[in-house]
Amino acid sequence: MGLFKDLESRHVGESVSLESALHALPWNADGLLPAIAQQYDTGEVLMLAWMNETALRETLATGRVCYWSRSRQSLWRKGESSGQVQMLRELRLDCDGDTILCKVDQTGPACHTGRRDCFYNRVEGDRLVVDKEPLINPEDLYGG
C-alpha cells in the first residue's frame, strides 16, 4: 500500500515523516507536480504553476515560494524579477499527493499581467469576459 493510500485511514494528529512523503510523491513524466497558490488569509486562488522536487524543497527550506518554469526550464523564484513575492504560510498535499497547495502571503499582483490573480477570464454564457483590471502595468513590473 502506498503512503498516501495509508494516510486515508489515519486519524487527526497521526503523521509520517516529511521525507517519506516527499519520496512518495507521484511526479509526472517531466518530474513536476501542479502547485496552486492561494492567499492564506482570504482563500483567494491566485495562480497555478509547477514544482519539481528541487523547487519544493527550496520552498520548504526558505519559506519563499519557488516554482519550476516550464518555458525557461529553470527554477523560478516568484517575484525575482517583479518584486511581487510569495511567502509560504502553509503547504498542503492533496489526498493522492499529486497536487501541491501553497497558502501564501502574496505581495502585490500574482499574475504576470499585473492583475491580483491569474483567473481574470470568466465564462459568462457564450462569452469569455475579462473581469479584473491590472493593479500594475506589466511594463512597470518587468521593465519592458
ZATOR-38399 format. One record per residue: x, y, z of N, C-alpha, C in turn. Coordinates in pm, whole numbers, always signed. Atoms other than C-alpha are relative to their C-alpha. Layout:
BEGIN
neast;nnorth;nup;caeast;canorth;caup;ceast;cnorth;cup
X;Y;Z;X;Y;Z;X;Y;Z
...
//
This chain:
BEGIN
neast;nnorth;nup;caeast;canorth;caup;ceast;cnorth;cup
+84;-118;+0;+0;+0;+0;+89;+124;+0
-77;-123;+7;+128;+348;-88;-23;+90;+120
+7;-90;-114;+190;+618;+166;-129;+81;+2
+119;-84;+2;-97;+840;+53;-127;-82;+19
+113;+89;-25;-339;+546;+47;-8;-32;+149
-5;+29;-143;-228;+462;+400;-51;+119;+83
+42;-119;-74;-290;+822;+514;-153;+16;+1
+146;-11;+6;-657;+790;+411;-66;-53;+126
+62;+62;-118;-725;+573;+717;+60;+51;+131
-60;-54;-122;-515;+774;+962;-95;+97;+69
+83;-90;-79;-672;+981;+1239;+68;+136;+15
-52;-135;-22;-628;+1352;+1312;+117;-7;+98
-118;-7;-86;-284;+1417;+1457;+104;-106;-30
-99;+101;+39;-119;+1099;+1322;+83;+58;-114
-88;-58;+101;+174;+1167;+1094;+101;-101;-53
-113;+72;+58;+451;+1035;+874;+110;+104;-18
-109;-96;+19;+791;+1190;+816;-18;+73;-132
+7;-79;+123;+806;+1468;+561;+87;-64;-108
-90;+63;+98;+1097;+1290;+394;-69;-119;-67
+74;+113;+59;+883;+976;+346;-105;+49;-98
+103;-55;+88;+605;+1186;+197;+61;+54;-129
-64;-56;+120;+841;+1367;-41;+46;-112;-93
-44;+112;+84;+981;+1034;-163;-117;-71;-66
+118;+68;+53;+627;+906;-224;-78;+83;-102
+76;-85;+93;+514;+1199;-441;+5;-56;-142
+8;+57;+136;+397;+1085;-786;+30;+104;-109
-41;-99;+99;+594;+1328;-1004;-41;-46;-139
+37;+39;+137;+477;+1336;-1368;+126;-34;-80
-112;+43;+85;+697;+1228;-1661;+111;+106;-9
-98;-108;+2;+871;+1569;-1651;+56;+31;+138
-47;-21;-136;+935;+1541;-1277;-68;+116;+70
+72;-117;-52;+670;+1801;-1192;-132;-39;+65
+135;+7;-56;+356;+1843;-984;-62;+139;-10
+65;-131;+1;+98;+2121;-1019;-4;+57;+140
+0;-70;-129;+112;+2380;-741;-96;+118;-9
+97;-109;-7;-182;+2604;-659;+45;+97;+107
-30;-103;-99;-107;+2934;-486;-131;+64;+42
+122;-55;-57;-383;+3056;-256;+38;+100;+109
-25;-98;-105;-383;+3372;-44;-44;-59;+133
+24;+74;-125;-360;+3235;+310;-116;+56;+82
+99;-57;-91;-598;+3479;+481;-137;+21;-63
+129;-23;+66;-871;+3527;+219;-53;-122;-74
+39;+118;+78;-873;+3191;+38;+0;+25;-150
-2;-34;+142;-836;+3371;-297;+102;-89;-74
-90;+79;+83;-688;+3138;-562;+75;+96;-91
-82;-97;+72;-400;+3330;-716;+52;-51;-133
-65;+51;+121;-234;+3105;-972;+24;-149;+9
-45;+138;+9;-132;+2759;-1084;+136;+2;-68
-133;+13;+60;+231;+2678;-1153;+45;-143;+23
-54;+136;-12;+458;+2372;-1140;+121;+2;+92
-119;+17;-85;+715;+2249;-891;+66;-133;-32
-75;+126;-1;+988;+1992;-924;+48;-20;+144
-41;+29;-138;+1148;+1835;-618;+92;+108;+55
-92;-105;-45;+1420;+2100;-602;-76;+125;+41
+80;-119;-31;+1166;+2385;-610;-79;-21;+129
+77;+30;-121;+953;+2215;-344;+89;+4;+123
-91;+1;-115;+1248;+2156;-115;+51;+141;+33
-44;-138;-24;+1372;+2514;-160;-111;+80;+67
+115;-70;-59;+1024;+2648;-82;-13;-35;+148
+11;+44;-139;+1009;+2441;+236;+116;+52;+86
-119;-41;-75;+1363;+2540;+339;+5;+151;+23
-16;-146;-8;+1339;+2916;+272;-127;+74;+39
+125;-69;-26;+971;+2999;+312;-40;+96;-111
+32;-81;+118;+980;+3188;-19;-33;-98;-112
+47;+99;+97;+785;+3010;-292;+86;+2;-126
-81;+23;+119;+990;+2869;-578;-73;-100;-87
+66;+89;+95;+844;+2707;-889;+102;-45;-104
-78;+39;+117;+978;+2535;-1199;-65;+66;-121
+50;-64;+122;+939;+2744;-1515;+15;-98;-116
-5;+93;+113;+847;+2509;-1797;+51;+70;-125
-45;-71;+120;+914;+2778;-2059;+150;+28;+5
-144;-31;-13;+1259;+2874;-1924;+83;-122;+39
-69;+121;-47;+1341;+2523;-1795;+100;+33;+111
-85;-37;-113;+1475;+2670;-1473;-86;+31;+121
+72;-39;-121;+1382;+2744;-1115;-47;+144;-14
+62;-132;+8;+1156;+3046;-1082;-41;+39;+140
+31;-50;-134;+1159;+3223;-750;-98;+114;-17
+107;-96;+24;+829;+3407;-751;+41;+137;+50
-34;-137;-34;+899;+3780;-757;+144;+39;-26
-142;-33;+17;+1268;+3758;-851;+22;+111;-102
-16;-111;+94;+1216;+3995;-1146;-103;+110;+23
+107;-99;-18;+891;+4171;-1048;-4;+60;+140
+9;-44;-138;+937;+4206;-672;-129;-43;+69
+130;+43;-53;+591;+4050;-619;+13;-141;+57
-37;+130;-57;+700;+3769;-388;-119;-70;+66
+94;+83;-75;+503;+3486;-232;+77;-62;+115
-59;+61;-119;+594;+3392;+123;-93;-112;+45
+78;+117;-37;+480;+3046;+226;-49;+11;+143
+59;+4;-133;+244;+3032;+523;-34;-144;+39
+36;+140;-26;+137;+2667;+488;+7;-74;-132
-2;+85;+119;+193;+2384;+242;-79;-126;+28
+82;+121;-11;-52;+2100;+186;+16;-83;-126
+4;+92;+113;-62;+1795;-38;-140;-58;-5
+135;+55;+9;-390;+1660;-172;+2;-149;+35
+16;+138;-48;-522;+1311;-93;+86;-101;-74
-83;+92;+78;-321;+1144;-372;+147;+43;-5
-137;-52;+6;-9;+1356;-329;+36;+54;-136
-34;-43;+136;-40;+1470;-689;-29;+147;-28
+18;-144;+14;-122;+1837;-627;+46;+67;+129
-53;-76;-112;+51;+2090;-403;-86;+125;+17
+69;-125;-31;-137;+2372;-231;+93;+83;+87
-82;-94;-76;+75;+2666;-121;-90;+113;+47
+72;-114;-56;-105;+2900;+114;+106;+107;+25
-106;-99;+7;+92;+3219;+66;-48;+137;+46
+25;-142;-18;+117;+3583;+160;+59;+65;-125
-39;-56;+129;+129;+3746;-184;+23;+149;+14
-28;-143;+9;+295;+4086;-224;-44;+47;-138
+46;-56;+127;+105;+4278;-495;-64;-104;-90
+64;+93;+94;-17;+4106;-811;+76;-132;-12
-60;+132;+20;+43;+3735;-862;+19;-30;-148
-1;+30;+144;-16;+3740;-1239;+99;+89;-75
-95;-75;+82;+241;+3846;-1498;-66;+115;-76
+73;-108;+67;-33;+4069;-1647;-18;+121;+91
+17;-108;-96;-23;+4286;-1334;-129;-10;+80
+124;+21;-75;-354;+4151;-1204;+29;-76;+129
-15;+65;-130;-401;+4025;-850;+14;-150;-14
-7;+144;+22;-462;+3670;-973;-5;-29;-150
-5;+41;+141;-437;+3476;-1298;-136;-39;-56
+132;+49;+40;-807;+3389;-1311;-97;+116;-23
+80;-119;+29;-947;+3712;-1457;-89;-19;-124
+85;+31;+115;-1117;+3546;-1757;-116;-88;+48
+118;+69;-52;-1472;+3448;-1653;-92;-40;-115
+97;+47;+99;-1704;+3235;-1868;-137;+52;+41
+133;-56;-23;-2038;+3410;-1897;-84;-35;-123
+79;+45;+116;-2279;+3221;-2123;+92;-43;-112
-83;+34;+116;-2117;+3211;-2465;+116;+99;-19
-107;-100;+6;-1858;+3481;-2382;+106;-30;+105
-108;+1;-99;-1523;+3493;-2206;+27;+146;+33
-1;-140;-41;-1521;+3817;-2007;+118;+27;+93
-106;-47;-89;-1221;+3994;-1857;-68;+74;+114
+73;-62;-111;-1339;+4086;-1506;+89;+68;+104
-90;-70;-93;-1030;+4239;-1340;+98;+86;-80
-100;-89;+59;-807;+4532;-1430;+136;-28;+63
-133;+11;-61;-430;+4519;-1378;+16;+98;+116
-35;-87;-112;-312;+4661;-1046;+123;+84;-34
-126;-61;+41;+24;+4746;-1201;+22;-30;-147
-33;+21;+140;+128;+4791;-1563;+113;-105;-7
-105;+103;+9;+328;+4477;-1660;+137;+56;-40
-128;-61;+38;+595;+4700;-1817;+71;+58;+123
-60;-52;-124;+647;+4859;-1475;+53;-115;+86
-43;+117;-77;+674;+4510;-1318;+130;-57;-52
-111;+74;+61;+926;+4372;-1564;+95;+88;-78
-92;-91;+66;+1094;+4681;-1701;-4;-6;-150
+14;+13;+146;+960;+4623;-2053;-28;+129;-61
//
